[in-house]
């Protein structure tokens, strides 16, 4: 059986693109998608899966649908993980339904007993003015929707306009979902968002002060009230003590349902980037389950824009028999990470090579020329 998977980089299509966002099926974003189409024509897989961001312009979404001949399926990763991540999936795998909601919240995947090595941030006392994001207001904090992050405040910033409501300064509760992990962007909440993280009182008393750095802000919550600079404000958090920090790489792996044993032989910065650009593994595995013979027949897999090989992780979760796994990828850190975890991966390099006359997959010892 032959399977083609991939999700071309969506930077040019995302609503987060503030300059030169592409809203028509043309430009570099469309050329990247066309590579997937060309490979589809040459590889001729039995099944295919194409993924991209929900926020793309309607004209691009409609043209992708016409080119692939199937309607997209919208699935939010929040159903299988603690991350709010809405993505579109085009596939000819028949009968795909929505995954069951596992009811996982951010607090369910947080690491416990972490030392306070993360940089701490100060919550603004007037944070209630953050507005009505996710239904939060200055008077009460309603129960979170099943697939929503729960915003509880805004940290102090050194921005010229301190009232500017930038994503990197927003703080969320562990009683909701995380915001969507992303591969791009900077700032204090870069790639993961900022969260209130509970710590045991005894642990805090011993570790709140780092002699080499500073004393970290610790916030006490009792009976739905948080104490900030001597004043109390309403907040929807369980009683306890909290600091504010980014998520760890391990926590981001859990948000993307990547196995704990998966290894990143690169810096945390590159790991965050790959996880933000990657797939939620359990969503992909859920879709693959509907493909007849997916675990019975040997698989020839062509992965376009492979990244950290989340597609292979999904196939491994199902126990699929992968005879050859071909990966089109150019990011050296992604290739290094994939090769570390799956050394038998056949790296093809730049996806634009599919446009070459006579392009085909490398000949293997078993199976002859491909395709």
C-alpha positions, 0 to 999 in steps of 0.5 A: 500500500502507498500513502502520501502525507504532508502539510505545506508550510502555512506561514504565508496563509495564516491569519497571523501573517500581518504583512503580505498575507496570501489570500488567493491561490498564487504565490509561494504558499501556493507553489509549496502546495503545488509540490504536494499535488505534483508528487501526488500525480507521480507517486500515485498513492492509494491514500493521501492526507493533506493538512493545513491551517484553518485560518487560510483565506476562503479562496485558497481553501476552495481551490485546494478542495477542487484540486484534491477532490475531497472536502476538508475535515475540521478537527480540533486537537483539543478533543485528544489533548490539552491544546486548542489547535484547529486544523483542516484535513483533506483525505481520501480515506473513507468515513473519517469521523470526529475523535471522542473528547478525552476531556484533557485540560492543561493541568493534566499534562503539566510536569510536577516538581520542576525547579524554578529555573524558568523565568518568572513574570509579574502579573499586572494588578489591573489585569481584569481590564484585559477584556472579554477574551474567551468570556473572561471579564473583571467580575467573574470567570465562567467555566471554560468551554471544552476547547478553549484556553481560559485567559486570566490576565496580562503580565507587565511588559516593557513595551512602549504601549503598555496597554497593547494586548499582545499575545506574548503577554497574555496569561492563561489558566491550567484549568482550560486548554493551552493556546495553539503551539506555533513554530514562529514568533518571539517574546516572553510567551514565544511559541507556547504562551504563558500559564499559571503553574501550581507548585506545592507550598513546601517546595515553593518555600525552599526554592522560590529564591535563586541566589544567582538570579532573583526572587520569583513572584508567587501568587496565592489563590484562596476562595476564588481570589488572587492576591496581587501586590496586597490587593485581591482580584477574582480568578478561576483557579483552584486554591494554591500557590502559582508562578507564571511561566512558559511550557517546557518541551516535555509539556509541549510534547504532551500537547502534541501527543508525541511519545515521551521517549521521542528525543530532540538532539537539538536545542530547546529553541529548535524543539519548540519550533518543530513541535509548533510546526508539527502535527498532533500525533493522535489526530493523525493516528485517528484519521489513519485508523479508517484506512482499510489495510493500514496495519495489515499491508506493508506501507510505502510512505512519502512524507512531504514537508516531513518536519519531525516525522509526526506522521510516522509517529502516528503510524507507529502508534497504530502498529503499521508495517512501514517498508520504506519511509521517504521524507522531503525536508530541508530544515537541518534540525528537523532532519537531524531529529528525524534521523536520530529517532528513525535512522532508516528514514530516506531523506529526499531533500527539497520538495521542489525536486518533484518538479524535475523531469523524470523524478521518482523515489530512490530505487531500493534493494527490495521492491525495485524502482519507485514508484 
